[in-house]
């Protein structure tokens, strides 16, 4: 049995460009004053957060379309399915528009979880060791950080911090064609006492890992409420999350 609490905030934006997939339910609300909560009885489920790119170029459509595509996953391999979603989003946009979306997802299969990352949204493991990222962000600043060209302290205020190097959409067709950078796909065991937080960068960039860890102790619906309340007063962008526990 899997418990999931989810919420989203508009922040200072006029349009909600984040979207959630909670098992088979696609959610895209402007603002939520309290987390919604469900229990998934089966041991196989998919959860995802998508963050639309493009502002006026229908980022809300792109993130919703990505979540709708993931809701129809037909059981093919993860890499193959991600390529299929990329093809759908790249070809379905209206002429003259180039919307795109990131995605962070968690595929649960019994005691095994597969963390999926495309862009700069996050899958975080919440456990005794604190907060642990399970996907590697596809962003320009992360690439520079990996090469040692900038420091972690320089990332938050960097003028290119919102530039991503992989996402879903026509703008990323060349990257998908080359296979570089590749989507982040990691499989892990779900250990007793652990939970997972899937979130857009609108949450991850305004809260430190230590703050998230404190807010989510102990895991549960109250933890999701504490996290939502903090995000509502700190958000500088749309923000969305799904908190999972057993």
Order of alpha helices (4+ residues) and beta strands (2+ residues): beta-beta-beta-beta-beta-alpha-alpha-beta-beta-beta-beta-alpha-alpha-alpha-beta-beta-alpha-alpha-alpha-beta
